[in-house]
Amino acid sequence: MSTEKEQTIMKQTENIGRLIKIASNKLTTSLNYYGKQHDLTSTQMSIIDFIMRHSNEEILQSDVEKEFNIKRSTTTNLLKRMESKGLLKKVNSTHDKRQKKIIIADKATNLSNHISQHLKGQEKLLTKDFDDEEIQLIISFLKKIINKEAK
């Protein structure tokens, strides 16, 4: 039998998880709404932004997997869809011929500034009601949750 404290913690944990999921859904819906006019999903916009922010580096599929914490198979399918839409290209890595680096195609390059501006605007909307200390606290909490081992 669980104690009252354990039950309270369980309720809080379920509530935190539910609230994070709701916030994530809300953000994804908003980004998808914007992306729809460019035939992009929120994930595709985030990947374009990630690659553009690291344009002076060689970005491999494994880098995308790590950045967005997604499985290899999911990343493979996502990048294939983006390649078929003309958003990116895969070319041989200069460091390892077994690997393919991901290059943003002209179509995505032309959209990247709009995407970046929209993502910055979304970030402003998310943080406008919080002071710097609260923002750092939220970031700290989210990083702790993200870095916990799944059980």
Secondary structure by P-SEA (a helix, b strand, c coil): cccaaaaaaaaaaaaaaaaaaaaaaaaaaaaaaaaccccccaaaaaaaaaaaaaccccccaaaaaaaacccaaaaaaaaaaaaaacccccccccccccbbbbbbcaaaaaaaaaaaaaaaaaaaaacccccaaaaaaaaaaaaaaaacccc
